[in-house]
């Protein structure tokens, strides 16, 4: 007897594709905002303020740039993960746990559409 390949139906995949595309669009908009805030930080000089304030401002500005940079890096990874999920939708492997080979629950995928592991597999890693 041949094992039946377990996967989500084409209709389910189409629904997930819409969710993922919407998340990519929103994530890209958020990334653009982060980048634009970063660019504004670079142009926000404190040349005309007192030396003491300028030192505080520069320290705060450095922290802000680092925080924005970290946010941008995380956002870019999130977008990459979503695009990888979209690729899995296209080749009909989306929603299959890479550890157990079972389907990841629809509820989990709707909340975390780039998930590659079921909750069961995730708990095994702890």
N, CA, C and O atoms as a Tinker XYZ file with bonds, in Angstrom:
   504  protein
     1  N      0.830000   -1.173000    0.000000    73     2
     2  CA     0.000000    0.000000    0.000000    64     1     3
     3  C      0.883000    1.247000    0.000000    63     2     4     5
     4  O      1.850000    1.336000    0.756000    81     3
     5  N      0.544000    2.191000   -0.842000    73     3     6
     6  CA     1.313000    3.426000   -0.947000    64     5     7
     7  C      0.809000    4.423000    0.100000    63     6     8     9
     8  O     -0.392000    4.658000    0.231000    81     7
     9  N      1.757000    4.999000    0.840000    73     7    10
    10  CA     1.374000    6.021000    1.823000    64     9    11
    11  C      0.849000    7.254000    1.094000    63    10    12    13
    12  O      1.448000    7.741000    0.135000    81    11
    13  N     -0.272000    7.734000    1.574000    73    11    14
    14  CA    -0.841000    8.939000    0.987000    64    13    15
    15  C     -0.048000   10.148000    1.486000    63    14    16    17
    16  O      0.268000   10.257000    2.670000    81    15
    17  N      0.260000   11.035000    0.571000    73    15    18
    18  CA     0.989000   12.239000    0.952000    64    17    19
    19  C      0.028000   13.174000    1.678000    63    18    20    21
    20  O     -1.038000   13.519000    1.169000    81    19
    21  N      0.427000   13.567000    2.861000    73    19    22
    22  CA    -0.421000   14.452000    3.655000    64    21    23
    23  C     -0.027000   15.886000    3.347000    63    22    24    25
    24  O      1.136000   16.266000    3.485000    81    23
    25  N     -1.013000   16.683000    2.924000    73    23    26
    26  CA    -0.775000   18.100000    2.680000    64    25    27
    27  C     -2.100000   18.846000    2.728000    63    26    28    29
    28  O     -3.174000   18.245000    2.735000    81    27
    29  N     -1.999000   20.173000    2.762000    73    27    30
    30  CA    -3.217000   20.977000    2.735000    64    29    31
    31  C     -3.784000   21.017000    1.323000    63    30    32    33
    32  O     -3.044000   20.927000    0.343000    81    31
    33  N     -5.106000   21.154000    1.227000    73    31    34
    34  CA    -5.773000   21.213000   -0.076000    64    33    35
    35  C     -5.373000   22.495000   -0.807000    63    34    36    37
    36  O     -4.869000   23.439000   -0.198000    81    35
    37  N     -5.605000   22.512000   -2.111000    73    35    38
    38  CA    -5.293000   23.695000   -2.915000    64    37    39
    39  C     -6.077000   24.916000   -2.411000    63    38    40    41
    40  O     -5.566000   26.036000   -2.423000    81    39
    41  N     -7.315000   24.690000   -1.970000    73    39    42
    42  CA    -8.134000   25.792000   -1.442000    64    41    43
    43  C     -7.514000   26.353000   -0.160000    63    42    44    45
    44  O     -7.454000   27.569000    0.026000    81    43
    45  N     -7.053000   25.459000    0.722000    73    43    46
    46  CA    -6.379000   25.905000    1.951000    64    45    47
    47  C     -5.101000   26.661000    1.605000    63    46    48    49
    48  O     -4.814000   27.710000    2.181000    81    47
    49  N     -4.347000   26.124000    0.671000    73    47    50
    50  CA    -3.092000   26.765000    0.274000    64    49    51
    51  C     -3.346000   28.163000   -0.293000    63    50    52    53
    52  O     -2.582000   29.093000   -0.034000    81    51
    53  N     -4.423000   28.303000   -1.066000    73    51    54
    54  CA    -4.773000   29.610000   -1.639000    64    53    55
    55  C     -5.096000   30.600000   -0.513000    63    54    56    57
    56  O     -4.718000   31.770000   -0.573000    81    55
    57  N     -5.794000   30.116000    0.499000    73    55    58
    58  CA    -6.129000   30.971000    1.651000    64    57    59
    59  C     -4.855000   31.393000    2.394000    63    58    60    61
    60  O     -4.699000   32.560000    2.754000    81    59
    61  N     -3.951000   30.439000    2.619000    73    59    62
    62  CA    -2.690000   30.747000    3.301000    64    61    63
    63  C     -1.855000   31.723000    2.461000    63    62    64    65
    64  O     -1.191000   32.610000    2.997000    81    63
    65  N     -1.902000   31.542000    1.142000    73    63    66
    66  CA    -1.139000   32.417000    0.256000    64    65    67
    67  C     -1.588000   33.874000    0.433000    63    66    68    69
    68  O     -0.760000   34.783000    0.494000    81    67
    69  N     -2.895000   34.081000    0.514000    73    67    70
    70  CA    -3.426000   35.439000    0.721000    64    69    71
    71  C     -2.954000   36.015000    2.053000    63    70    72    73
    72  O     -2.557000   37.178000    2.126000    81    71
    73  N     -2.998000   35.202000    3.099000    73    71    74
    74  CA    -2.565000   35.647000    4.435000    64    73    75
    75  C     -1.088000   36.043000    4.392000    63    74    76    77
    76  O     -0.700000   37.091000    4.908000    81    75
    77  N     -0.277000   35.194000    3.771000    73    75    78
    78  CA     1.166000   35.440000    3.705000    64    77    79
    79  C      1.464000   36.693000    2.886000    63    78    80    81
    80  O      2.281000   37.520000    3.290000    81    79
    81  N      0.802000   36.836000    1.736000    73    79    82
    82  CA     1.040000   38.015000    0.899000    64    81    83
    83  C      0.672000   39.300000    1.642000    63    82    84    85
    84  O      1.378000   40.303000    1.536000    81    83
    85  N     -0.424000   39.273000    2.388000    73    83    86
    86  CA    -0.839000   40.451000    3.175000    64    85    87
    87  C      0.208000   40.757000    4.247000    63    86    88    89
    88  O      0.538000   41.918000    4.490000    81    87
    89  N      0.730000   39.697000    4.888000    73    87    90
    90  CA     1.754000   39.896000    5.929000    64    89    91
    91  C      3.048000   40.443000    5.322000    63    90    92    93
    92  O      3.706000   41.289000    5.929000    81    91
    93  N      3.414000   39.969000    4.135000    73    91    94
    94  CA     4.619000   40.471000    3.461000    64    93    95
    95  C      4.454000   41.963000    3.157000    63    94    96    97
    96  O      5.364000   42.758000    3.393000    81    95
    97  N      3.288000   42.328000    2.634000    73    95    98
    98  CA     3.016000   43.733000    2.293000    64    97    99
    99  C      3.139000   44.608000    3.538000    63    98   100   101
   100  O      3.790000   45.652000    3.502000    81    99
   101  N      2.515000   44.182000    4.644000    73    99   102
   102  CA     2.551000   44.947000    5.894000    64   101   103
   103  C      3.975000   44.992000    6.445000    63   102   104   105
   104  O      4.429000   46.043000    6.899000    81   103
   105  N      4.675000   43.876000    6.408000    73   103   106
   106  CA     6.045000   43.806000    6.923000    64   105   107
   107  C      6.970000   44.713000    6.123000    63   106   108   109
   108  O      7.861000   45.350000    6.685000    81   107
   109  N      6.759000   44.773000    4.804000    73   107   110
   110  CA     7.584000   45.631000    3.945000    64   109   111
   111  C      7.315000   47.105000    4.266000    63   110   112   113
   112  O      8.239000   47.918000    4.304000    81   111
   113  N      6.040000   47.441000    4.498000    73   111   114
   114  CA     5.688000   48.818000    4.881000    64   113   115
   115  C      6.357000   49.177000    6.208000    63   114   116   117
   116  O      6.895000   50.274000    6.361000    81   115
   117  N      6.320000   48.246000    7.166000    73   115   118
   118  CA     6.962000   48.477000    8.465000    64   117   119
   119  C      8.474000   48.665000    8.302000    63   118   120   121
   120  O      9.071000   49.531000    8.942000    81   119
   121  N      9.084000   47.849000    7.445000    73   119   122
   122  CA    10.520000   47.959000    7.206000    64   121   123
   123  C     10.846000   49.319000    6.591000    63   122   124   125
   124  O     11.832000   49.949000    6.972000    81   123
   125  N     10.032000   49.773000    5.650000    73   123   126
   126  CA    10.250000   51.087000    5.034000    64   125   127
   127  C     10.176000   52.192000    6.087000    63   126   128   129
   128  O     10.960000   53.140000    6.054000    81   127
   129  N      9.226000   52.065000    7.024000    73   127   130
   130  CA     9.111000   53.046000    8.115000    64   129   131
   131  C     10.363000   53.043000    8.997000    63   130   132   133
   132  O     10.882000   54.098000    9.361000    81   131
   133  N     10.833000   51.847000    9.331000    73   131   134
   134  CA    12.031000   51.724000   10.168000    64   133   135
   135  C     13.219000   52.373000    9.458000    63   134   136   137
   136  O     13.978000   53.128000   10.065000    81   135
   137  N     13.369000   52.073000    8.171000    73   135   138
   138  CA    14.490000   52.632000    7.399000    64   137   139
   139  C     14.379000   54.147000    7.289000    63   138   140   141
   140  O     15.385000   54.851000    7.366000    81   139
   141  N     13.165000   54.649000    7.111000    73   139   142
   142  CA    12.997000   56.088000    6.983000    64   141   143
   143  C     13.275000   56.764000    8.326000    63   142   144   145
   144  O     13.833000   57.861000    8.353000    81   143
   145  N     12.898000   56.131000    9.440000    73   143   146
   146  CA    13.212000   56.670000   10.771000    64   145   147
   147  C     14.725000   56.695000   10.970000    63   146   148   149
   148  O     15.267000   57.637000   11.547000    81   147
   149  N     15.389000   55.671000   10.495000    73   147   150
   150  CA    16.849000   55.591000   10.597000    64   149   151
   151  C     17.491000   56.724000    9.805000    63   150   152   153
   152  O     18.423000   57.371000   10.282000    81   151
   153  N     16.996000   56.959000    8.608000    73   151   154
   154  CA    17.535000   58.030000    7.770000    64   153   155
   155  C     17.286000   59.391000    8.430000    63   154   156   157
   156  O     18.140000   60.275000    8.356000    81   155
   157  N     16.140000   59.567000    9.067000    73   155   158
   158  CA    15.858000   60.815000    9.783000    64   157   159
   159  C     16.814000   61.002000   10.947000    63   158   160   161
   160  O     17.255000   62.119000   11.215000    81   159
   161  N     17.139000   59.910000   11.645000    73   159   162
   162  CA    18.097000   59.991000   12.754000    64   161   163
   163  C     19.441000   60.512000   12.263000    63   162   164   165
   164  O     20.103000   61.292000   12.947000    81   163
   165  N     19.835000   60.077000   11.080000    73   163   166
   166  CA    21.124000   60.503000   10.539000    64   165   167
   167  C     21.125000   61.999000   10.225000    63   166   168   169
   168  O     22.167000   62.650000   10.302000    81   167
   169  N     19.970000   62.538000    9.874000    73   167   170
   170  CA    19.890000   63.943000    9.485000    64   169   171
   171  C     19.489000   64.868000   10.623000    63   170   172   173
   172  O     19.334000   66.072000   10.418000    81   171
   173  N     19.320000   64.321000   11.817000    73   171   174
   174  CA    18.848000   65.116000   12.956000    64   173   175
   175  C     20.033000   65.598000   13.784000    63   174   176   177
   176  O     20.275000   65.077000   14.872000    81   175
   177  N     20.758000   66.563000   13.298000    73   175   178
   178  CA    21.955000   67.050000   13.991000    64   177   179
   179  C     21.592000   67.864000   15.217000    63   178   180   181
   180  O     20.476000   68.364000   15.351000    81   179
   181  N     22.588000   67.985000   16.129000    73   179   182
   182  CA    22.393000   68.800000   17.341000    64   181   183
   183  C     23.475000   69.871000   17.391000    63   182   184   185
   184  O     23.916000   70.270000   18.469000    81   183
   185  N     23.894000   70.329000   16.231000    73   183   186
   186  CA    25.007000   71.279000   16.143000    64   185   187
   187  C     24.753000   72.590000   16.876000    63   186   188   189
   188  O     25.697000   73.207000   17.370000    81   187
   189  N     23.516000   73.021000   16.957000    73   187   190
   190  CA    23.222000   74.328000   17.529000    64   189   191
   191  C     22.835000   74.272000   19.004000    63   190   192   193
   192  O     22.342000   75.264000   19.542000    81   191
   193  N     23.045000   73.134000   19.672000    73   191   194
   194  CA    22.647000   73.019000   21.073000    64   193   195
   195  C     23.878000   73.034000   21.965000    63   194   196   197
   196  O     25.006000   72.950000   21.479000    81   195
   197  N     23.662000   73.141000   23.258000    73   195   198
   198  CA    24.779000   73.220000   24.211000    64   197   199
   199  C     25.591000   71.920000   24.189000    63   198   200   201
   200  O     25.045000   70.861000   23.880000    81   199
   201  N     26.900000   71.987000   24.516000    73   199   202
   202  CA    27.769000   70.794000   24.475000    64   201   203
   203  C     27.275000   69.644000   25.368000    63   202   204   205
   204  O     27.355000   68.480000   24.975000    81   203
   205  N     26.766000   69.965000   26.571000    73   203   206
   206  CA    26.291000   68.916000   27.475000    64   205   207
   207  C     25.105000   68.185000   26.879000    63   206   208   209
   208  O     25.075000   66.955000   26.851000    81   207
   209  N     24.127000   68.943000   26.402000    73   207   210
   210  CA    22.949000   68.347000   25.791000    64   209   211
   211  C     23.349000   67.537000   24.570000    63   210   212   213
   212  O     22.817000   66.454000   24.324000    81   211
   213  N     24.299000   68.078000   23.803000    73   211   214
   214  CA    24.746000   67.389000   22.585000    64   213   215
   215  C     25.318000   66.001000   22.925000    63   214   216   217
   216  O     25.075000   65.043000   22.191000    81   215
   217  N     26.062000   65.885000   24.010000    73   215   218
   218  CA    26.639000   64.594000   24.411000    64   217   219
   219  C     25.530000   63.595000   24.747000    63   218   220   221
   220  O     25.581000   62.440000   24.324000    81   219
   221  N     24.521000   64.047000   25.516000    73   219   222
   222  CA    23.383000   63.168000   25.830000    64   221   223
   223  C     22.648000   62.771000   24.563000    63   222   224   225
   224  O     22.299000   61.607000   24.366000    81   223
   225  N     22.420000   63.751000   23.712000    73   223   226
   226  CA    21.674000   63.539000   22.473000    64   225   227
   227  C     22.387000   62.520000   21.585000    63   226   228   229
   228  O     21.753000   61.633000   21.013000    81   227
   229  N     23.717000   62.656000   21.474000    73   227   230
   230  CA    24.485000   61.737000   20.615000    64   229   231
   231  C     24.446000   60.312000   21.168000    63   230   232   233
   232  O     24.364000   59.351000   20.403000    81   231
   233  N     24.507000   60.172000   22.506000    73   231   234
   234  CA    24.415000   58.846000   23.127000    64   233   235
   235  C     23.062000   58.220000   22.854000    63   234   236   237
   236  O     22.969000   57.039000   22.519000    81   235
   237  N     22.025000   59.009000   22.997000    73   235   238
   238  CA    20.656000   58.546000   22.740000    64   237   239
   239  C     20.476000   58.204000   21.269000    63   238   240   241
   240  O     19.833000   57.219000   20.905000    81   239
   241  N     21.072000   59.061000   20.431000    73   239   242
   242  CA    20.961000   58.847000   18.978000    64   241   243
   243  C     21.642000   57.541000   18.573000    63   242   244   245
   244  O     21.127000   56.810000   17.727000    81   243
   245  N     22.789000   57.247000   19.169000    73   243   246
   246  CA    23.516000   56.006000   18.865000    64   245   247
   247  C     22.674000   54.800000   19.258000    63   246   248   249
   248  O     22.563000   53.838000   18.498000    81   247
   249  N     22.073000   54.855000   20.469000    73   247   250
   250  CA    21.205000   53.759000   20.907000    64   249   251
   251  C     20.019000   53.607000   19.968000    63   250   252   253
   252  O     19.626000   52.491000   19.629000    81   251
   253  N     19.458000   54.717000   19.556000    73   251   254
   254  CA    18.305000   54.697000   18.668000    64   253   255
   255  C     18.675000   54.074000   17.314000    63   254   256   257
   256  O     17.917000   53.282000   16.755000    81   255
   257  N     19.850000   54.446000   16.801000    73   255   258
   258  CA    20.315000   53.892000   15.516000    64   257   259
   259  C     20.524000   52.380000   15.641000    63   258   260   261
   260  O     20.154000   51.619000   14.748000    81   259
   261  N     21.124000   51.955000   16.763000    73   259   262
   262  CA    21.362000   50.524000   16.972000    64   261   263
   263  C     20.041000   49.764000   17.087000    63   262   264   265
   264  O     19.885000   48.676000   16.533000    81   263
   265  N     19.088000   50.360000   17.822000    73   263   266
   266  CA    17.775000   49.728000   17.974000    64   265   267
   267  C     17.084000   49.638000   16.621000    63   266   268   269
   268  O     16.506000   48.604000   16.285000    81   267
   269  N     17.141000   50.718000   15.841000    73   267   270
   270  CA    16.527000   50.716000   14.506000    64   269   271
   271  C     17.199000   49.703000   13.599000    63   270   272   273
   272  O     16.540000   49.019000   12.816000    81   271
   273  N     18.505000   49.613000   13.710000    73   271   274
   274  CA    19.251000   48.660000   12.892000    64   273   275
   275  C     18.835000   47.226000   13.232000    63   274   276   277
   276  O     18.611000   46.413000   12.335000    81   275
   277  N     18.731000   46.916000   14.542000    73   275   278
   278  CA    18.295000   45.588000   14.976000    64   277   279
   279  C     16.867000   45.291000   14.513000    63   278   280   281
   280  O     16.558000   44.184000   14.071000    81   279
   281  N     16.006000   46.304000   14.625000    73   279   282
   282  CA    14.615000   46.143000   14.166000    64   281   283
   283  C     14.584000   45.834000   12.674000    63   282   284   285
   284  O     13.858000   44.945000   12.230000    81   283
   285  N     15.374000   46.574000   11.908000    73   283   286
   286  CA    15.415000   46.381000   10.451000    64   285   287
   287  C     15.906000   44.975000   10.111000    63   286   288   289
   288  O     15.358000   44.319000    9.225000    81   287
   289  N     16.935000   44.516000   10.814000    73   287   290
   290  CA    17.476000   43.168000   10.565000    64   289   291
   291  C     16.418000   42.104000   10.855000    63   290   292   293
   292  O     16.229000   41.174000   10.071000    81   291
   293  N     15.721000   42.255000   12.007000    73   291   294
   294  CA    14.669000   41.293000   12.357000    64   293   295
   295  C     13.533000   41.333000   11.335000    63   294   296   297
   296  O     12.989000   40.294000   10.960000    81   295
   297  N     13.185000   42.525000   10.896000    73   295   298
   298  CA    12.092000   42.680000    9.935000    64   297   299
   299  C     12.465000   42.041000    8.589000    63   298   300   301
   300  O     11.634000   41.397000    7.949000    81   299
   301  N     13.708000   42.225000    8.174000    73   299   302
   302  CA    14.166000   41.625000    6.909000    64   301   303
   303  C     14.136000   40.102000    6.994000    63   302   304   305
   304  O     13.772000   39.431000    6.028000    81   303
   305  N     14.520000   39.551000    8.157000    73   303   306
   306  CA    14.470000   38.098000    8.344000    64   305   307
   307  C     13.017000   37.613000    8.302000    63   306   308   309
   308  O     12.725000   36.579000    7.702000    81   307
   309  N     12.108000   38.360000    8.938000    73   307   310
   310  CA    10.684000   38.023000    8.942000    64   309   311
   311  C     10.154000   37.980000    7.507000    63   310   312   313
   312  O      9.439000   37.050000    7.134000    81   311
   313  N     10.503000   38.979000    6.710000    73   311   314
   314  CA    10.060000   39.030000    5.304000    64   313   315
   315  C     10.629000   37.837000    4.533000    63   314   316   317
   316  O      9.927000   37.210000    3.739000    81   315
   317  N     11.891000   37.533000    4.772000    73   315   318
   318  CA    12.528000   36.384000    4.100000    64   317   319
   319  C     11.817000   35.085000    4.477000    63   318   320   321
   320  O     11.570000   34.238000    3.619000    81   319
   321  N     11.487000   34.930000    5.768000    73   319   322
   322  CA    10.774000   33.734000    6.229000    64   321   323
   323  C      9.394000   33.632000    5.587000    63   322   324   325
   324  O      8.951000   32.545000    5.215000    81   323
   325  N      8.718000   34.775000    5.460000    73   323   326
   326  CA     7.396000   34.787000    4.816000    64   325   327
   327  C      7.508000   34.419000    3.335000    63   326   328   329
   328  O      6.676000   33.680000    2.810000    81   327
   329  N      8.535000   34.936000    2.669000    73   327   330
   330  CA     8.727000   34.609000    1.242000    64   329   331
   331  C      9.049000   33.126000    1.070000    63   330   332   333
   332  O      8.629000   32.503000    0.095000    81   331
   333  N      9.794000   32.568000    2.018000    73   331   334
   334  CA    10.069000   31.119000    1.984000    64   333   335
   335  C      8.775000   30.332000    2.172000    63   334   336   337
   336  O      8.576000   29.294000    1.541000    81   335
   337  N      7.900000   30.829000    3.039000    73   335   338
   338  CA     6.598000   30.179000    3.257000    64   337   339
   339  C      5.780000   30.220000    1.967000    63   338   340   341
   340  O      5.107000   29.250000    1.618000    81   339
   341  N      5.845000   31.339000    1.273000    73   339   342
   342  CA     5.128000   31.488000   -0.007000    64   341   343
   343  C      5.652000   30.467000   -1.017000    63   342   344   345
   344  O      4.882000   29.884000   -1.782000    81   343
   345  N      6.966000   30.258000   -1.009000    73   343   346
   346  CA     7.577000   29.260000   -1.893000    64   345   347
   347  C      7.044000   27.867000   -1.561000    63   346   348   349
   348  O      6.760000   27.073000   -2.458000    81   347
   349  N      6.910000   27.574000   -0.246000    73   347   350
   350  CA     6.373000   26.267000    0.155000    64   349   351
   351  C      4.913000   26.119000   -0.262000    63   350   352   353
   352  O      4.470000   25.017000   -0.585000    81   351
   353  N      4.161000   27.220000   -0.258000    73   351   354
   354  CA     2.768000   27.176000   -0.736000    64   353   355
   355  C      2.782000   26.777000   -2.215000    63   354   356   357
   356  O      2.031000   25.901000   -2.643000    81   355
   357  N      3.645000   27.435000   -2.979000    73   355   358
   358  CA     3.722000   27.174000   -4.426000    64   357   359
   359  C      4.067000   25.713000   -4.728000    63   358   360   361
   360  O      3.514000   25.120000   -5.654000    81   359
   361  N      4.978000   25.138000   -3.947000    73   359   362
   362  CA     5.345000   23.738000   -4.245000    64   361   363
   363  C      4.578000   22.732000   -3.389000    63   362   364   365
   364  O      4.929000   21.554000   -3.322000    81   363
   365  N      3.513000   23.229000   -2.731000    73   363   366
   366  CA     2.550000   22.402000   -2.003000    64   365   367
   367  C      3.132000   21.638000   -0.811000    63   366   368   369
   368  O      2.619000   20.588000   -0.423000    81   367
   369  N      4.208000   22.180000   -0.238000    73   367   370
   370  CA     4.775000   21.572000    0.963000    64   369   371
   371  C      4.484000   22.431000    2.191000    63   370   372   373
   372  O      4.965000   22.136000    3.285000    81   371
   373  N      3.709000   23.478000    2.013000    73   371   374
   374  CA     3.406000   24.407000    3.102000    64   373   375
   375  C      2.581000   23.732000    4.198000    63   374   376   377
   376  O      1.658000   22.965000    3.923000    81   375
   377  N      2.937000   24.037000    5.441000    73   375   378
   378  CA     2.145000   23.549000    6.564000    64   377   379
   379  C      2.514000   22.157000    7.031000    63   378   380   381
   380  O      1.850000   21.600000    7.905000    81   379
   381  N      3.563000   21.587000    6.461000    73   379   382
   382  CA     4.018000   20.262000    6.886000    64   381   383
   383  C      5.205000   20.457000    7.828000    63   382   384   385
   384  O      6.203000   21.076000    7.457000    81   383
   385  N      5.096000   19.934000    9.031000    73   383   386
   386  CA     6.145000   20.080000   10.040000    64   385   387
   387  C      7.431000   19.421000    9.550000    63   386   388   389
   388  O      7.427000   18.266000    9.125000    81   387
   389  N      8.536000   20.174000    9.614000    73   387   390
   390  CA     9.813000   19.628000    9.132000    64   389   391
   391  C     10.400000   18.580000   10.077000    63   390   392   393
   392  O     11.347000   17.881000    9.716000    81   391
   393  N      9.844000   18.467000   11.285000    73   391   394
   394  CA    10.331000   17.474000   12.246000    64   393   395
   395  C      9.466000   16.213000   12.230000    63   394   396   397
   396  O      9.979000   15.103000   12.091000    81   395
   397  N      8.148000   16.393000   12.372000    73   395   398
   398  CA     7.251000   15.235000   12.492000    64   397   399
   399  C      6.665000   14.781000   11.159000    63   398   400   401
   400  O      6.224000   13.639000   11.034000    81   399
   401  N      6.657000   15.663000   10.169000    73   399   402
   402  CA     6.045000   15.335000    8.885000    64   401   403
   403  C      4.524000   15.433000    8.903000    63   402   404   405
   404  O      3.863000   15.162000    7.901000    81   403
   405  N      3.977000   15.824000   10.056000    73   403   406
   406  CA     2.516000   15.981000   10.176000    64   405   407
   407  C      2.131000   17.414000    9.806000    63   406   408   409
   408  O      2.975000   18.306000    9.716000    81   407
   409  N      0.828000   17.600000    9.596000    73   407   410
   410  CA     0.356000   18.948000    9.288000    64   409   411
   411  C      0.415000   19.837000   10.533000    63   410   412   413
   412  O      0.050000   19.423000   11.634000    81   411
   413  N      0.881000   21.056000   10.328000    73   411   414
   414  CA     0.858000   22.064000   11.386000    64   413   415
   415  C     -0.583000   22.573000   11.446000    63   414   416   417
   416  O     -1.213000   22.747000   10.403000    81   415
   417  N     -1.106000   22.810000   12.624000    73   415   418
   418  CA    -2.510000   23.217000   12.745000    64   417   419
   419  C     -2.785000   24.536000   12.011000    63   418   420   421
   420  O     -1.942000   25.432000   11.959000    81   419
   421  N     -3.991000   24.618000   11.448000    73   419   422
   422  CA    -4.395000   25.837000   10.723000    64   421   423
   423  C     -4.342000   27.048000   11.647000    63   422   424   425
   424  O     -3.940000   28.136000   11.235000    81   423
   425  N     -4.750000   26.852000   12.902000    73   423   426
   426  CA    -4.761000   27.958000   13.864000    64   425   427
   427  C     -3.351000   28.524000   14.026000    63   426   428   429
   428  O     -3.161000   29.740000   14.028000    81   427
   429  N     -2.370000   27.639000   14.162000    73   427   430
   430  CA    -0.971000   28.078000   14.313000    64   429   431
   431  C     -0.505000   28.802000   13.052000    63   430   432   433
   432  O      0.139000   29.847000   13.140000    81   431
   433  N     -0.823000   28.262000   11.895000    73   431   434
   434  CA    -0.371000   28.862000   10.640000    64   433   435
   435  C     -1.010000   30.229000   10.389000    63   434   436   437
   436  O     -0.399000   31.106000    9.778000    81   435
   437  N     -2.238000   30.398000   10.863000    73   435   438
   438  CA    -2.887000   31.701000   10.686000    64   437   439
   439  C     -2.222000   32.761000   11.565000    63   438   440   441
   440  O     -2.162000   33.933000   11.191000    81   439
   441  N     -1.728000   32.350000   12.725000    73   439   442
   442  CA    -1.057000   33.284000   13.632000    64   441   443
   443  C      0.416000   33.456000   13.241000    63   442   444   445
   444  O      0.939000   34.570000   13.229000    81   443
   445  N      1.072000   32.343000   12.922000    73   443   446
   446  CA     2.496000   32.355000   12.554000    64   445   447
   447  C      2.626000   31.691000   11.178000    63   446   448   449
   448  O      3.021000   30.529000   11.083000    81   447
   449  N      2.292000   32.432000   10.112000    73   447   450
   450  CA     2.249000   31.808000    8.781000    64   449   451
   451  C      3.589000   31.298000    8.251000    63   450   452   453
   452  O      3.622000   30.529000    7.290000    81   451
   453  N      4.693000   31.719000    8.869000    73   451   454
   454  CA     5.997000   31.239000    8.412000    64   453   455
   455  C      6.504000   30.059000    9.247000    63   454   456   457
   456  O      7.659000   29.653000    9.115000    81   455
   457  N      5.633000   29.508000   10.112000    73   455   458
   458  CA     6.028000   28.373000   10.961000    64   457   459
   459  C      6.428000   27.173000   10.105000    63   458   460   461
   460  O      5.806000   26.876000    9.085000    81   459
   461  N      7.480000   26.497000   10.552000    73   459   462
   462  CA     7.924000   25.277000    9.852000    64   461   463
   463  C      7.813000   24.057000   10.752000    63   462   464   465
   464  O      8.077000   22.929000   10.336000    81   463
   465  N      7.410000   24.312000   12.015000    73   463   466
   466  CA     7.271000   23.200000   12.958000    64   465   467
   467  C      5.936000   23.283000   13.691000    63   466   468   469
   468  O      5.408000   24.364000   13.951000    81   467
   469  N      5.421000   22.126000   14.008000    73   467   470
   470  CA     4.199000   22.058000   14.812000    64   469   471
   471  C      4.551000   22.420000   16.252000    63   470   472   473
   472  O      5.724000   22.437000   16.625000    81   471
   473  N      3.538000   22.707000   17.053000    73   471   474
   474  CA     3.758000   22.984000   18.472000    64   473   475
   475  C      4.429000   21.772000   19.132000    63   474   476   477
   476  O      5.326000   21.915000   19.963000    81   475
   477  N      3.972000   20.588000   18.743000    73   475   478
   478  CA     4.534000   19.333000   19.275000    64   477   479
   479  C      6.049000   19.288000   19.055000    63   478   480   481
   480  O      6.804000   19.000000   19.984000    81   479
   481  N      6.486000   19.572000   17.834000    73   479   482
   482  CA     7.918000   19.544000   17.499000    64   481   483
   483  C      8.657000   20.658000   18.221000    63   482   484   485
   484  O      9.778000   20.457000   18.690000    81   483
   485  N      8.045000   21.821000   18.313000    73   483   486
   486  CA     8.653000   22.977000   18.990000    64   485   487
   487  C      8.889000   22.641000   20.470000    63   486   488   489
   488  O      9.932000   22.980000   21.028000    81   487
   489  N      7.927000   21.983000   21.089000    73   487   490
   490  CA     8.057000   21.600000   22.499000    64   489   491
   491  C      9.164000   20.564000   22.715000    63   490   492   493
   492  O      9.795000   20.541000   23.772000    81   491
   493  N      9.398000   19.712000   21.719000    73   491   494
   494  CA    10.456000   18.702000   21.824000    64   493   495
   495  C     11.838000   19.350000   21.880000    63   494   496   497
   496  O     12.775000   18.789000   22.448000    81   495
   497  N     11.953000   20.537000   21.284000    73   495   498
   498  CA    13.250000   21.234000   21.232000    64   497   499
   499  C     13.643000   21.824000   22.571000    63   498   500   501
   500  O     14.822000   22.099000   22.793000    81   499
   501  N     12.704000   22.023000   23.459000    73   499   502
   502  CA    13.003000   22.691000   24.738000    64   501   503
   503  C     13.751000   21.819000   25.682000    63   502   504
   504  O     14.071000   22.242000   26.793000    81   503
